[in-house]
Amino acid sequence: MTPTSTLVNKVWSYCHVLRDAGLSYGDYLEQLTYLIFLKMAHEYSQPPYNRDLGIPEGYDWPSLTSKTGAELDHHYADLLRKLGQEKGLLGQIFMKAQNRIQEPALLASLIHMIDQEQWAIMEADVKGDIYEGLLERNAQDTKSGAGQYFTPRPLIKAIVECVRPEPGKTICDPACGTGGFFLAAYDFITKNYQLDRAQKQALKTSTFYGNEIVPATRRLCLMNMFLHNIGEIGGEVTVSAADSLAADPGVRYDYVLTNPPFGKKSSITVTTEDGKQEKETLTYNRQDFWVTTSNKQLNFVQHIRTILKTTGQAAVVVPDNVLFEGGAGEVVRRKLLETTDLHTILRLPTGIFYAPGVKANVIFFDNKPAAKEPWTKEIWYYDLRTNSHFTLKTKPLTYEDLVDFVECYRPGERHKRQPTWSEDNPEGRWRRFTYEEIIARDKTSLDIFWLKDKSLSDLDALPEPEELAADIIANLQAALAGFEEIANILED
């Protein structure tokens, strides 16, 4: 079997060949998904596995390796269409699949490359590393827009380290993208617990649940999970294509770990009577929500609280507007403070997301049963934004940048927390605020900073040009969104 590093290089190099032929990283990933899945299914049908995985006769891996030229081109298109009609994970991965490789010789070469390897016997880490690497490259391809579905893996790892998910419990991501939170939670559980056979099976088939409404991204998520040993080819598909905000699913989970899509407004595309397509603001009228709003982020926060068990824990990436917006935002914040223990907020730096200029945070809260008194007694803040400068290319965020936060968080022993900020140490990033201090703020704003920005007085502390440009873009986009809201109000 080819060594991991050599195989990774081979996969990368072929990606570049197809890029020259006009395929994007996303197109390459999709074709790779179809072909590796088929090859693995074929391997599982052979000794020593001898498993019947429901691949229709004549539409299996050998049917591809035996053809060339136009015959291969036609058969591959027919195969994708046929498998997309099947049930289970098979049909979900091949749903609406199309051949994007227009040159049969390139398709044959890709099939030959995949055919040379034994994928089934590879460690999940090896297969997963290859695929995760491709997903990250795809996210870096700014023209594709795929970056919005890719949360920085160091951030996900730190979040999971703080929450410390346990085996035998359920984990949900209602906006799961390519499955980053699932994989990090899976790795954490397998590395920190000795699992018996039943626990291993439960981790594989009945632990992870999610939603992803973008078909291509959902396909990548399913394959990413499968390559990391989550799910069975003929098993239940636990990532739904439904809009998670549309209704209360009725199911409750132990953990919700998620980074909902950026962008304040929920909208749908409608066709007018004259055939034109227009975007229409989408408002979810749900009885379980505290307030009705078109703000997508606030709706996700309300939805997450709904789907948590009474003892459930959540960690959610949210933009700054969730912390300070008035009206519906204030209602959601007050209710969250009352009904859950909102104990931690991590202020994230700019320059770490593929969407430019995003200012975001991670809010950690534990759900609680109904009570007369508010459950939140204090909120601990960690400011990783002020005087922290990151860029995607020259200074990307690493797990080491988050180690201090994880240590301050004190996973599993939050009662032992100690602030690093004090009057004597005004540069401390870790600080506690009481419920009384929070509730007294205008609009119950959670948008709190206390560190002095050194760039205001020290030219050497100025951010990189890439970060300055991202901030300018973010401010212009925010201004444009404000003008659009005013225009919409005037039209009404």
C-alpha positions in Angstrom: 0.0 0.0 0.0 1.2 3.5 -0.8 2.6 5.5 2.2 0.2 8.2 3.4 2.4 11.2 2.3 2.9 9.7 -1.2 -0.8 9.1 -1.6 -1.7 12.6 -0.4 0.8 14.0 -2.9 -0.6 11.8 -5.7 -4.2 13.0 -4.9 -3.1 16.6 -4.9 -1.1 16.4 -8.1 -4.1 14.9 -10.0 -6.3 17.7 -8.6 -3.9 20.2 -10.4 -4.2 18.2 -13.6 -8.0 18.5 -13.5 -7.8 22.1 -12.5 -5.9 22.8 -15.8 -8.8 21.0 -17.6 -11.3 23.5 -16.0 -12.5 21.7 -12.9 -12.7 23.5 -9.6 -11.6 21.9 -6.3 -15.3 21.4 -5.6 -15.9 19.5 -8.9 -12.8 17.4 -8.2 -13.9 16.6 -4.7 -17.3 15.5 -5.9 -15.9 13.1 -8.6 -13.4 11.8 -6.0 -16.2 11.2 -3.6 -18.2 9.1 -6.1 -15.2 7.0 -7.3 -13.6 6.3 -3.9 -17.0 5.3 -2.5 -17.6 2.9 -5.3 -14.1 1.4 -5.0 -14.5 0.9 -1.2 -17.9 -0.7 -1.8 -16.3 -3.1 -4.2 -13.6 -3.9 -1.8 -16.1 -4.7 1.0 -17.9 -7.1 -1.4 -14.8 -9.2 -1.7 -13.1 -11.6 0.9 -12.7 -11.3 3.8 -15.6 -8.9 4.1 -18.1 -10.5 1.6 -20.7 -7.8 2.3 -23.7 -7.2 0.0 -23.9 -3.4 -0.1 -26.7 -3.1 -2.6 -24.7 -1.8 -5.6 -26.8 -2.8 -8.7 -25.1 -5.3 -11.0 -23.4 -3.6 -13.9 -23.1 -0.3 -12.0 -20.2 -1.3 -9.8 -16.5 -0.5 -9.7 -15.4 -3.3 -12.2 -17.9 -1.8 -14.7 -15.8 1.4 -14.7 -12.4 -0.2 -14.9 -13.4 -2.3 -17.9 -14.3 0.6 -20.2 -12.5 3.5 -21.9 -13.2 6.4 -24.2 -16.7 7.4 -25.1 -18.1 4.1 -23.8 -16.7 5.0 -20.3 -18.0 8.5 -20.5 -21.6 7.3 -21.3 -21.5 4.5 -18.8 -20.2 6.7 -16.0 -23.0 9.3 -16.5 -25.6 6.4 -16.6 -24.0 4.9 -13.4 -24.3 8.2 -11.5 -27.9 8.5 -12.5 -28.8 5.0 -11.5 -27.0 5.0 -8.1 -28.7 8.3 -7.3 -32.0 6.5 -7.3 -30.9 3.9 -4.7 -31.9 4.0 -1.0 -29.7 4.7 2.1 -26.3 6.4 2.2 -25.6 5.1 -1.4 -28.5 7.1 -2.9 -27.8 10.1 -0.7 -24.2 10.4 -1.9 -25.1 10.0 -5.5 -28.2 12.1 -5.4 -28.3 14.4 -8.5 -24.7 13.4 -9.3 -23.2 14.5 -12.6 -20.0 13.8 -14.4 -18.0 17.0 -14.5 -14.9 15.5 -16.2 -15.5 16.1 -19.9 -12.3 14.4 -21.1 -12.7 10.5 -21.0 -8.9 10.0 -20.8 -8.7 12.1 -17.6 -11.6 10.2 -16.1 -9.9 6.9 -17.0 -6.6 8.1 -15.4 -8.5 9.1 -12.2 -10.2 5.7 -12.0 -6.8 4.0 -12.5 -5.2 6.1 -9.7 -8.0 5.1 -7.3 -8.0 1.5 -8.4 -4.3 1.1 -7.5 -5.0 1.6 -3.8 -6.8 -0.6 -1.2 -9.0 2.0 0.5 -11.0 -0.3 2.8 -7.9 -1.5 4.8 -6.5 2.1 5.3 -6.8 3.5 8.7 -9.6 6.0 9.0 -7.1 8.7 10.0 -5.3 8.3 6.6 -8.4 8.4 4.5 -9.8 11.3 6.6 -6.6 13.3 6.4 -6.6 13.1 2.6 -10.2 14.2 2.4 -10.0 16.9 5.1 -7.0 18.3 3.2 -9.0 18.5 0.0 -11.9 20.2 1.8 -9.6 22.8 3.2 -8.1 23.5 -0.2 -11.7 23.8 -1.6 -12.5 26.3 1.2 -9.5 28.4 0.1 -10.8 28.6 -3.4 -12.6 31.9 -2.8 -14.4 31.8 -6.2 -16.4 28.7 -5.1 -17.8 30.2 -2.0 -17.1 26.9 -0.2 -15.3 28.7 2.7 -18.6 29.6 4.4 -19.0 25.9 5.1 -15.6 25.4 6.6 -14.9 26.3 10.2 -11.2 26.5 11.1 -10.3 23.1 12.5 -8.1 24.5 15.4 -11.2 26.4 16.6 -13.4 23.3 16.4 -10.8 21.2 18.3 -10.6 23.8 21.1 -14.4 24.0 21.4 -14.7 20.2 21.6 -11.9 20.1 24.2 -13.9 22.6 26.4 -17.2 20.7 26.1 -15.7 17.3 26.5 -18.4 15.1 24.9 -19.0 11.7 26.5 -19.7 8.4 24.8 -23.3 7.2 24.8 -24.7 10.6 24.2 -26.0 12.4 21.1 -24.3 15.2 19.2 -26.1 17.5 16.8 -25.0 20.2 14.4 -28.0 21.8 12.7 -25.8 23.5 10.1 -23.1 20.9 9.8 -21.3 21.9 6.6 -18.7 19.3 5.8 -18.9 17.7 9.3 -16.0 19.3 11.1 -17.6 19.2 14.6 -18.6 15.6 14.1 -15.1 14.5 13.3 -13.5 16.5 16.2 -16.0 15.0 18.7 -15.4 11.5 17.3 -11.6 11.9 17.7 -12.0 13.3 21.2 -14.2 10.4 22.4 -12.1 7.7 20.9 -8.9 9.2 22.3 -10.2 9.9 25.8 -12.4 6.9 26.6 -11.9 3.1 26.5 -15.0 2.0 24.5 -16.5 -1.4 24.5 -18.0 -3.0 21.4 -21.5 -1.6 22.0 -20.2 1.9 22.6 -18.1 1.8 19.4 -21.1 0.8 17.4 -23.2 3.5 19.0 -20.5 6.1 18.2 -20.5 4.9 14.6 -24.2 4.8 13.9 -26.3 6.6 16.5 -24.3 9.5 18.0 -24.1 12.2 15.3 -27.1 14.0 13.7 -27.3 17.1 11.6 -28.7 19.2 8.8 -27.1 20.6 5.7 -29.4 22.2 3.0 -26.7 22.7 0.3 -26.7 19.4 -1.7 -23.1 19.4 -2.7 -21.9 20.3 0.8 -24.1 17.6 2.3 -22.6 15.0 0.0 -19.1 16.0 1.1 -20.2 15.8 4.7 -21.6 12.3 4.3 -18.4 11.1 2.6 -16.2 12.9 5.1 -18.0 11.1 8.0 -17.9 7.7 6.2 -14.1 8.0 5.6 -13.7 8.8 9.3 -15.6 5.6 10.2 -18.9 7.2 11.0 -21.9 5.6 9.4 -22.5 2.5 7.4 -23.0 2.2 3.6 -26.4 0.5 4.0 -27.3 2.3 7.3 -29.5 5.2 8.3 -28.5 8.6 7.0 -28.3 10.9 10.0 -27.6 14.2 8.1 -30.9 15.6 6.9 -31.3 17.8 3.8 -34.1 19.6 5.4 -34.0 23.2 6.6 -33.3 22.9 10.4 -35.1 26.1 11.2 -38.3 25.2 9.4 -39.8 23.3 12.4 -39.1 21.8 15.8 -37.9 18.3 14.9 -39.2 16.9 18.2 -35.8 15.2 19.0 -33.6 16.5 21.8 -29.8 16.1 22.0 -27.1 16.0 24.7 -24.8 18.4 22.8 -25.2 20.9 20.0 -21.9 22.1 18.5 -22.3 24.3 15.4 -21.2 27.3 13.3 -24.4 28.5 11.6 -23.9 30.2 8.2 -23.0 33.8 8.2 -25.4 36.5 7.1 -28.2 38.0 9.1 -31.2 37.6 6.9 -33.0 34.3 6.1 -34.3 34.4 2.5 -35.7 32.2 -0.2 -35.7 32.7 -4.0 -39.1 33.0 -5.6 -40.3 33.3 -9.2 -42.6 36.3 -9.9 -45.5 36.2 -12.3 -43.3 37.7 -15.1 -40.7 34.9 -14.6 -38.1 36.9 -12.8 -36.4 35.5 -9.7 -36.3 37.5 -6.6 -35.1 37.0 -3.0 -37.9 37.2 -0.4 -37.2 37.6 3.3 -38.0 34.4 5.2 -39.5 34.5 8.7 -40.1 31.4 10.8 -43.2 31.4 12.8 -42.5 28.8 15.5 -44.4 28.5 18.8 -41.2 27.3 20.5 -39.4 30.5 19.6 -39.3 33.4 22.0 -39.6 36.0 19.2 -40.3 36.0 15.5 -37.5 37.5 13.4 -35.9 37.3 10.0 -32.5 37.3 11.6 -31.0 33.9 10.8 -28.5 34.0 13.6 -31.1 34.7 16.3 -33.3 32.0 14.9 -30.5 29.5 15.1 -29.8 30.4 18.8 -33.5 29.9 19.6 -33.6 26.6 17.6 -30.5 25.3 19.4 -32.1 25.9 22.8 -35.2 24.1 21.7 -33.4 20.9 20.5 -31.2 20.6 23.6 -32.1 18.2 26.3 -32.8 19.8 29.7 -29.3 18.7 30.7 -27.8 19.5 27.2 -24.8 21.7 26.5 -24.2 23.9 23.5 -21.3 25.8 21.9 -22.3 28.1 19.0 -20.3 30.4 16.8 -22.3 33.6 16.3 -21.5 37.0 14.8 -21.2 40.1 16.9 -24.8 41.3 16.0 -26.2 38.5 18.2 -24.5 40.1 21.2 -25.7 43.6 20.7 -28.6 43.9 18.3 -31.8 45.5 19.8 -35.4 44.4 19.5 -35.5 40.7 18.9 -31.9 40.4 19.8 -32.5 41.8 23.3 -35.4 39.4 23.8 -33.3 36.4 22.8 -30.4 37.4 25.1 -32.6 37.9 28.1 -34.4 34.6 27.6 -31.1 32.8 27.1 -29.8 34.3 30.4 -32.9 33.2 32.2 -33.5 29.7 30.8 -29.9 28.5 30.4 -26.5 29.0 32.1 -24.7 31.1 29.6 -21.4 30.8 31.3 -18.7 31.6 28.6 -18.1 33.8 25.6 -15.0 33.6 23.5 -14.4 36.8 21.5 -12.8 35.5 18.3 -10.2 37.4 16.3 -10.8 38.6 12.7 -8.9 37.0 9.8 -9.6 33.3 10.7 -12.7 32.7 8.5 -12.8 32.4 4.7 -15.7 34.9 4.7 -13.9 38.3 4.8 -14.1 40.6 7.8 -16.2 38.3 10.0 -16.4 39.4 13.6 -17.6 36.4 15.6 -17.7 34.7 19.0 -18.4 31.4 20.5 -21.1 31.3 23.2 -21.2 28.3 25.5 -24.4 27.6 27.5 -26.0 24.7 29.4 -29.7 24.1 29.1 -31.7 24.0 32.4 -35.3 23.1 33.5 -37.9 25.9 34.1 -37.2 28.0 37.2 -38.3 31.2 38.8 -34.8 32.7 39.0 -32.4 33.2 36.0 -30.0 30.3 35.6 -27.1 32.5 34.4 -25.2 33.9 37.5 -22.0 35.0 35.7 -20.4 35.1 32.3 -16.7 34.6 31.7 -15.2 36.3 28.7 -12.0 35.5 26.9 -10.9 38.3 24.5 -8.8 36.7 21.8 -9.6 39.6 19.4 -8.0 42.7 20.8 -4.3 43.0 19.8 -4.5 39.6 18.0 -3.8 39.6 14.3 -4.4 36.6 12.1 -4.6 36.1 8.3 -5.5 32.9 6.4 -2.2 32.8 4.5 0.7 34.4 6.4 -0.5 33.9 10.0 -3.3 31.3 10.2 -4.9 30.5 13.6 -3.4 27.4 15.2 -4.6 25.3 18.1 -1.6 26.7 20.2 -3.3 30.1 19.9 -6.3 28.7 21.7 -4.5 26.6 24.4 -4.6 29.5 27.0 -8.4 29.9 26.5 -8.9 26.1 27.0 -6.8 26.2 30.2 -8.7 29.3 31.5 -12.0 27.5 30.6 -11.1 24.7 33.0 -13.0 21.9 31.1 -14.7 19.6 33.6 -14.0 21.9 36.6 -15.4 25.3 35.7 -15.9 26.0 39.5 -12.1 26.4 39.7 -11.9 29.3 37.2 -9.6 32.2 38.1 -9.5 35.5 36.1 -6.3 36.7 34.5 -7.6 40.3 34.4 -7.3 42.5 37.4 -6.7 46.2 38.3 -3.0 45.2 38.6 -3.0 43.2 35.3 -5.2 45.3 32.9 -4.0 43.2 29.9 -5.5 40.0 31.2 -7.8 38.4 28.5 -10.0 36.3 30.9 -12.5 38.2 32.9 -15.8 37.6 34.8 -19.0 39.6 34.7 -22.0 39.0 37.0 -25.6 38.6 35.8 -26.4 41.9 37.5 -23.7 43.7 35.6 -24.9 42.3 32.3 -28.6 42.9 32.8 -27.9 46.5 33.7 -26.3 47.2 30.3 -28.2 48.9 27.5 -30.3 46.4 25.6 -28.6 43.6 27.8 -25.7 43.9 25.4 -23.1 41.1 25.7 -20.7 43.0 23.4 -18.0 43.7 26.0 -14.3 44.6 25.5 -11.9 46.0 28.1 -8.4 45.7 26.6 -6.8 48.7 25.1 -6.2 48.4 21.3 -2.4 48.9 20.9 -2.7 49.7 17.2 -4.4 53.0 18.2 -1.2 54.3 19.8 1.5 52.0 18.3 2.1 52.0 14.6 4.1 48.8 14.9 1.0 47.1 16.2 -1.0 47.8 13.1 -2.7 44.7 11.5 -1.5 43.2 8.3 -2.7 44.8 5.1 -4.8 41.7 4.4 -6.6 42.1 7.7 -7.1 45.9 7.2 -8.6 45.2 3.8 -10.9 42.5 5.4 -12.1 45.1 8.0 -12.8 47.7 5.3 -14.8 45.1 3.4 -16.8 44.1 6.5 -17.6 47.7 7.4 -18.7 48.4 3.8 -20.9 45.3 3.7 -22.4 46.2 7.1 -23.2 49.7 5.8 -24.7 48.3 2.6 -26.9 45.9 4.6 -28.1 48.9 6.7 -29.0 50.9 3.6 -30.9 47.8 2.2 -32.9 47.5 5.3 -33.8 51.2 5.2 -34.8 50.8 1.5 -37.0 47.8 2.3 -38.8 49.8 5.1 -39.4 52.7 2.7 -40.8 50.3 0.0 -43.2 48.8 2.6 
